[in-house]
Amino acid sequence: MKQHLRHEPNCLNCGTIVQERYCSHCGQENTEVKESFNHLVRHFFEDVTHYDSKFFITIKDLIFKPGFLTKEYLSGRRASYLHPIRLYVFTSFLYFLAAFAFSHNNEKREEAVRERMVYIAKKEIADSLNQMLEETTTGNKVDSIKKVVLSNTMSRLKLDSIRAAEIEFQLIGNIDYKMLKAYDSAQHALPESQREKGIKPWLYGHWLATIEEHGEAVVNLLVEKTQHAIPKLMFLLLPLFALFLKLFYDRKKYYYADHAIFSLHFHSAVFLFFLLFNLINKVLPSLEVFTTILELILVIVFLVIALKNTYQQKTAVSIWKGLGLSLLYGVFIVAGFIITSLSALL
């Protein structure tokens, strides 16, 4: 049952005279302001089910009909589906939210930092007690009692039970701390003119400084910073992918905006694939290598089919263009990840 129309013809939203039920200027329905509770409940369920139906139809066609949504959008049939930008924002948000939820790097990093601080504190106390112990004079009864007290206090610190790697790092991930330390010392011992130049000393120096500041938490810290930068990286790479499409296809037939729509749909599907395989890896971690390879193959196959269905070219042509796009885009993705990792190191 619809709400009753207002007797006044003026739109309450913009003031335009309303000829029928809806305002021709802003689209607001010219109904009574006061709503019954039943109407509110019914309106709520109508909006939710309408959104859900549009959402599920979009996701279904996105995954199981590669290129179909792009073709529909470019043909003007858009009302039944989520807008490509909204779809991309939602799928990317869902993927990165799940990825960060799976990661416990924050807790691990904080725990490692706390353990290192406790070790340092205990070591400083032990050094002070040891110095006091060495200063005691043998043969004196008071000093003998002092020695016993100091010795018992030192033993209660249980320094031997604490891993020395918390302060004297042997190996952090794949980073040899002693090698970095030796390299840094050797470089500083040389005259300025004989020291190495370029990326190696810069990289080693930053690694060493980061390790000494954050301890064993450094790997988790860098991974965490890199993960938080990936959404920004992907947002920058998305228009780049559209630019590559422009290079591969007829510039007179397709505008850059057309390729941008394809890029939005493709990346939305990729995020959903990544989310699915992340869930599989959490359940079956022993299959991670296999699932990673399968994931890469699936993305490339999806791209080829989407290209064929959207741009209506032969299968062989779509395969070659799909492989070429994958290779070219892969190079820029790797470069982007390297830059992101170096930025996290800084």
Secondary structure, DSSP 8 states (H G I E B T S, - for coil): ----B-SS-B-TTT--B-SSSB-TTT--B-B-S---HHHHHHHHHHHHHHHHHHHHHHHHHHHHSTTHHHHHHHTT--TTS--HHHHHHHHHHHHHHHHHHH--HHHHHHHHHHHHHHHHHHHHHHHHHHHHHHHS-TT-HHHHHHHHHHHHHHHHT-GGGS-GGGTS-SEETTEEHHHHHHHHHHHHHS-GGGS--SHHHHHHHHHHHHHHHHGGGHHHHHHHHHHHHHHHHHHHHHHHHHHHHHHHS-TTTS-HHHHHHHHHHHHHHHHHHHHHHHHHHHH-GGGHHHHHHHHHHHHHHHHHHHHHHHH---HHHHHHHHHHHHHHHHHHHHHHHHHHHHHHH-
